[in-house]
Amino acid sequence: MLRMSIKFCELYRADPYVTSFHMDQEYVYLLAGNSIVKLSIASHKTIHERILFQNEGKSRSLLVDGSFIYVKDFCDLHILKKDTLAPVEKLILGTDLSSDINTLGLDENYLYLSIRNGTMAKIDLKSHFEQDVFAVSDSSIWDFALHGERIYAGNVDGTLLVLDKVRMEVVNKIKASQQNLKSILVTDELLFTASQDKKLVIRDTHTLEIVNVTGNAHKKAFNLIGICGSLVYTICYAAGEIKAWEYPGLTLKGIIGFPGGFGQASIQDKRLYLASRNIKGLVYADLQVSQ
């Protein structure tokens, strides 16, 4: 086994667990129980904490920009001030399980949201959060990534969609998988996708042609975390394992075990941050950069 020697340290302790988090320079913003917390990364001390919900929720997530925090909760979008966590706005984008919010994405002017029924919402951050909704897919978009003037999205039918960000129109699409194309990662040159059928695929970002592919990347469905040095990291929450792949060759370089359970992971400044339903809070570990 290619087990990697890695030590996780506790950044924040929560009971029962951290639902979502966003690393932002010197602070981390996180959801735990029915509260939102602003935490100093350096001191591990809580700067602000606010009860935001009446009940706990398992599928909430958040994103942060220069001024605001955006929290999705089922069909609702809560907008808070970044410095104090004070509420600013609450938008209702859907009505039921067929129209709840899936994924959030940000650029300097807009917030983008994929909705379960195959539509995407685009919220203008410069004009008091005016919103437009666009029908872009025949099935739900589970994940998408913004890059330049394009949105790269994967839907439940296994189709890879390329959208123009301005017009919110599909400019290219290919049948990339027989099952849900559930995780997307994009760079200037390479586009990484993880599908429900356990395939990890690398494509040319511009042509969408396949550069490399590996099957059975994990024992069960998995997600992409990010890139550190010459390695791309993937995670299977159900199996409790993280894998490091040298790319573009997709040679497996190491495996990291953790207490399994659905959660969130991200890489920032050569450091891996991890939350899971079987981890009492938020933990981190420093990564070795492959030579």
N, C-alpha and C positions, 0 to 999 in steps of 0.2 A: 504494500500500500504506500502511496505517496503522501503520507501524512505530514503536514507542515507544522513545525514547532511555532506556536503563536500563543501569546498570553493576552486574554481579555481582561480589561480593567473596568471598574464601575465608574460611570460618569454621573448617573442619576438613578436613584432607587425609587421604584413605584410599586404600588400594590393595587390591582393585580399585575398590570403591565403597561408599557408604552404602546399606544396605538399607532402613532405617526410622529415623525420629527423632521426638522429642516435645519441643517447647519448653515449659519450665516455669519461669516467672519468670526467675531469674538463671542457670539452667542449661539445657543441652540434653542429653538422653539419646539415644544413637544406637547402632544395630547396624551393625557393619562387619566383614566377614570372619566369624570365629567368636567375636568379642568384643563386649561391651557397654561403652560409654564414657560417663562423666559429664564434661561439658565446661562450662567457664565461658563464658557468652556475652560478657561484657565483656572478658576477657583472652584468650580463645581457647585457654586452657590446659586440659589434661586434669587433672581432679581425681581421678578413679578410673577404672580399667580392669580388666576381668575377662574371662578366657576362659570362655565359657559353653557353647560347642558344640564337638564333635569335628571337625565339617566345616562348610564354608560352606553357606549356604542362601539362595535367592533370594526366597522368599515370606514371610519372617519380618516381624513388625511388633510394635510395643510401644505401651503407654499408661502414663501415670504419674498417680498421685493424691497425696494429702498424705503418705502413708507408704510406698507400695509401687510397684514397677514390674512391669507385667504383659507378658510376652513370649510371643507365640504362635509355635510352630514345628511346622507340620504338625498333628498331633493333640494335641500337648503344650502346656500352659500353664505357663510358669516364672514364679514370683513371687519377687521380690528386694526387699531393703531399699533404700529410696530413697537413704538417706544414704551407705551403704557399698558397695552393689551385692551384698551377701552374699545367698546363696540362702536362701529361707524355705520354699518349698513347690514341688512339681511335680505338677500335675494332668494326668491323661490323659483327654481328653474323647472321643476317637474311636479307630478301629482301623485305618482304611485310607483310600484316596482318596475313598471315598464318605461319609466322616464327619470330614473334617479341618475345622479352624477357618478361617472366612473373615474376619470382621470383629469388632473389639472396640469396646465403648462403656462409658462410666462415668457413674454419678451418685454422690451422697454415700454411698449404702448398698450398691449392687450393681455388679457387673461383668456386662455382657451380651455374649454371644458368638453370632454366627450360625454354624451348622454346615451343611456343604455339602448335606446331605440334606433341608433345609427345616425343621430344628428350630432352636430357640434355647435356649441355656443361660443361667441366671441364677445368679450366684454371690454369696452373702451375705458381704460384707466384714466384718461385725460378729460372725460366729460361726464363725471358723476356716475360712472358704472352703467352707461347705456349698453344694452345687450342686443345682439342679433343671433338668430338660430339658423343653421344651414343643414339641409339633408345631404349627407355625403356618402352614406353607406347603406347597403341593404341589411346589414346586421350590426350588432353592437361593436364599438371600438373599445377594446380592453386597455390598450396602451398606445401612446404616440410620443414622438420626440420632435422638437423644433430645431431647425438648423437653417440658418440663412433665411431665405424667403420661402422655405418649404416646411411642410409638416409631413413627417413619415409616420404612418399609422398602420396598425394591424387589427383586423376584425375577427370576429368569432368564426367566420367562414374560412379563415386562413388566407385572406387576400391582403397583400401589401399595397397600401394606398399612398400616393404622393399628392399632396394638396398644395395649391398656391395659397400662401397666408393672406394675401390681400383680398383676392376674390373668393377664397374659401371654396374653390372648385378643384375637383380631382383632375390632375394633369397626366397622371400615369397610374397604372395598377397592374399587378400580376398575381396570379394564383401561386402563393408561396408555400402553402401547407394544406394538408387535408383536414387539419384541426385548427383550433384557436391560435392565432398569432399573438401571443399574450405579452411579449416584452420586446421593446425596441431600444437600441442604443446606436447613435450616429456620430461620426466624426467627419472631418473634411473629405476623407478618402474612403472610409469603410462604414458599412451599415451592418449591424449585428442584429439578428432576430432569434428569439427563443419561442418555440411553438409547443402546443399541448402534446404533440406526438414525440416530445423529448429530443428534437433536433436543434442543434446550434448551427446557424448559417451565417456566413460572412458574404456580403455582396459589395460590389463597387457602388459607392454612393451615387455616382452620376449615371451609370448605365444600368444599374440594378442587376448586372450579371453576377452569377455566383463565383466567388473567389475560393471558398472552401466550405465544407459542411462536415459535421460529425453527428452520427445518430446515437441515441441512448446516452446523451450527455450526462443525465442524472437518472436515478431510478424512477423518479416521478416527474411531474411537470415542474418547471423551474423558471427563474427570472434572471435577467442580466442586472448586475450591480454597477459596474463601471470599470475603468481602466486605470492601472497603476504601472508605470514603466512599460515593459513589453508584454504585460499580462492583462488579459481581460478576465474578470471575475464573474462567476455565476453562482446562484444560490437556489437550493431546493429546500423550502421550508418544511415540507412534509417529512423529508428524510433527515433533516438536521445536518446538511452538509453544504459547504462552500467549496467551489473548485476554481483553481487558477489555470488558465489556458494561455500558452504562448501563441501569439497570432502573428501573421495570418495562417500559420501552419496548423493551429489548433492542437498542439501537443499538450497533453495534460501534465502540468508541472507540480501540482500539489492539491491536497484536500484538507479542509479545515472543518472539524466537527463542532457542533453547538447544540444546545437544547432546542429541538425542533418545535415547530408551531408557526403559524402564519405571522408575518411581521413586516419589517422594513430594514433595508440595508443601504448604505451609501459609502462612497470613498471620497475623501477630501484630504489633500496634502499628505498623501502616502499613509493615511490612516483609515482603517475600516471601522465604521460605526454600525451597530446592530441592535435591533429590538425584535423581540419575539414574544409570543403569548406564554412561553415557558421560561422567559427571562424576566426577573423582577426589576425592570427598568431599562436603562440604555447603557450599553457597554461599548468599548472600543479596543482596538489593537493596532499596533504599528506594523506596517507591511514592509517586507524586504523587497527592494526594487531589483528585478532580474537584470543581470548584466548582459 
